[in-house]
Amino acid sequence: MQLIYQGKTKDVYDLGNHTFLLKFKDDVTGENGVFDPGANTVGLTIEGAGKSGLKMTKFFYERLNSLNIPTHFIAADLDEVTMTVKEAEVLGKGLEVICRYKAVGSFFRRYAAYAQEAQALDALVEVTIKDDERGDPVISEDTLAELGILSKELYQELKALTRKICGIVKEELAKKGLELYDIKLEFGYDKTNKQIMLIDEISGGNMRVYKDGVYITPLALEKEFLA
């Protein structure tokens, strides 16, 4: 098993035969010691965060796989805090896709002149470039096509898939009285058939969830959701 990448919140190992192992860490993104799923730096370390994130990720991926939605998920080992996944080719040099149901976080900061904080949004989809140096800038459909990162046809496929996946996550959370405000996903191409598929994790570390108007932290969310 060869370590090929050390990420902010996970390390990646090559298992061969187009499969990889993701080792979840207890590091989470944020700034100045405050958790922020939209941040591009590690802000703090929370004991148990890795296992907590994997538990939620396992639940959602198993749900999506049962619905025949394309994902990279193969299996998860909660004791080892690892996940086995299919090999994926990233979109461009890495894109993040955000689905927003409420105007909070960076969206509200950008558009505060036009939006009220926490106002309802209609599963609004934004794409950002994974580029720490430039602060992960938002990129439009036209720019993605112009720069050869993603064709307009593939963008529409990505947008529809994002809304479908996030709708499922939102519904599952609502069953426990939890409200999804926004969620950040990543996608890649399946190396074996070039199909777009969901990659990375689906956990409290990449979503904002509230209960009765109060924000739920990632670890508290996992305990509340999987109780």
N, C-alpha and C positions, 0 to 999 in steps of 0.2 A: 504494500500500500504506500503510494508515493504522495507526499505533501506537495501540492502544486500551487496553492494560493492561500494566503492568510488575509482574511477580510476583517471588516470592523466587528461583525457579530458572529462570523462563522469561519472555520477553516475548511478547505476543500482538498480531498484526497482522491487520486485516480485509482479505481479498482480494476481497470481494464475492461475490455469487452463493452465499451461505450456506457459504462456505469461509473458513478462517482459517489463518494461518501461526504456528507456535510456534517461537521462537528460543531454543534451549537455552543456558543460562549455565553458568559454572564454579562458581557458588555452590551450596552444599549446606546442608541444615538441620542444626542441632546447637546445642550450648550450650558456652560456655567453650572454643571451639576444638576440640571433640570432635564428630564426626559422630553424628547420631541421626536415623533416618528418621521418628521420631514427634514430633520437635521442631517448634514452630511459628515458629521464628525462623531466620534464616540464621546459621550458626555459623562457617563458614569458606569460603574459596575454594580449590579444588583444580584446578590447571591440567589441562585435558583432561577434566574431569568431565562437561561438557556433551556432548561428542562420545561419550564412553564411555556415558553414559546413553541417548543417541539410538540407538547401535548395538544395545543390548539391547532397547530399546523397539521398534525396527524389526523385530527378529527375532520378538518375541512377538506383535506386532500382525499381522504377516504370517501367523504360525501360526494365530492366532485367526480372522482373516478367512477363511483357507482352510477353517476348520471352520464357517463361517457363524454365528459368534458376533457379535452386534451391537457394533461399535466405531465410533469417530469417525475412525479412521485412513484416510487416502487414499494418502499417499506420504511418503518421507523423503529428504532430501538431506544425506548425511554430510559433504560438503565444506563446505556452508554451515551445517551444524549446525542444520537446520530440519526441521520436520515440517508437512505440509499436512493439515488435518483438516476434518471436517464441523462446521457450526455446531451448538452444543449449548446447551440451556437447563439450568442447574444445578438440582439438587434442593434445594428451599428456598433458603437463602442460601449453600449449599455444605455438602456432607456428605463425610466420608471413611469408607470401609468397610474394616475390618481383618479379615483372616482369620488366625487363630493356630493353629499346630501345636505350639508349645512355649511354656511360661510364662516369658517374658522381658520386658524393657523395662517399660513403664508397667503392663502387666497384672500382672506379678509384684510391682511396687511396691504396687499397690492391694490385691492379694489374698495377700500374703506370709503372713498368718496362717492361710491355708487351703491354699496351694499351695507345692510345692517348686520351686526355680528349675530351669527347663528341663524340667519334667515335661511329658509328652505331653498335647496337647489335640486334640480331635476336630474339626478344621477349624472352630474356634469363631469366630463372626462377631460383631463389635462395630461400632457406628456412632458416630461422633463428629461434633459440629457444628464447622464451620470458623469459629472465633471466637477470634482471638488474644488479645483482651482478657480472655476468661474461660478461657483455657487449653484450648480445644478439648474441652469436656466430652463424656463418653459420654452417649448418649441411648437410651432403650429403645424397643421397638416400640410400646408403648402411648402413650408420650409423643409420638412422631413422629405418631401418628394423632390424638391429642388436640389437638395444636397445628396440625394441618392441613398438616404438612410432607410426610407420606407415609402413604397408607392402609395398612391391615394387609395387604391383598391385594398392593399394590405392594412392601411390605416383604418379603413372602415371595418374590416374584419376584426382588427384588434379592439376597436371601440365597442363593437357589438359583443365580443367575447368578454371584455371587461365588465360591461353592464350586466351581462348574464351571470357571471361569477359573483360580482358584488351584490347582486340581487339575492342570490342564494345565501351568501354570508349574512346579509342584512336580515333576511327572514329567520335564519337560525338564531341569531342574537335576539331578535324580537320575541322568540318563544320563551326567553328567560327575562323578558322585561327590559332588555338592553337596546339602546338606540345607536346605530352606526352613523357617525357624522362624516367621516371620510376614511379612505383606505388606500394604501399604496401597494401596487402589484408590480411584478416583473415578468416579462415574457421572453421566450427564445424560440429558436427553430429546433425541432427534433432532428438530431443528426442523421437518423435513419430514414426519415421520409420528408423532411423539410417543412413539416406542418408547424404552425405557430402553437406553442403550448405554454401554460403557466409554469413559472419556475420560482425558486426561492421559497420564502416562508409565508404563511398566512396566520398572523398571531397579533397579540396585543402590541407588539413592538412596531407594527406597521399600520396601525389603525387608531382612530380616536373613537371611543365608545363612551356613552353617557347613560346614566340611569336617573330618571326623575330630574333631569337637568344638571346632574353632578357628574363630572368627569371621573372615569374609573381607570386607575393605573393598570399597566399590563399584568402584573402579578395578581392583583385583586380581580381583574377581569377573568383570567383563567380559572381562578377558584370559583368565581360567581357563575361563570358559563358552564363549567364542567362538573359543578356540584351535583 
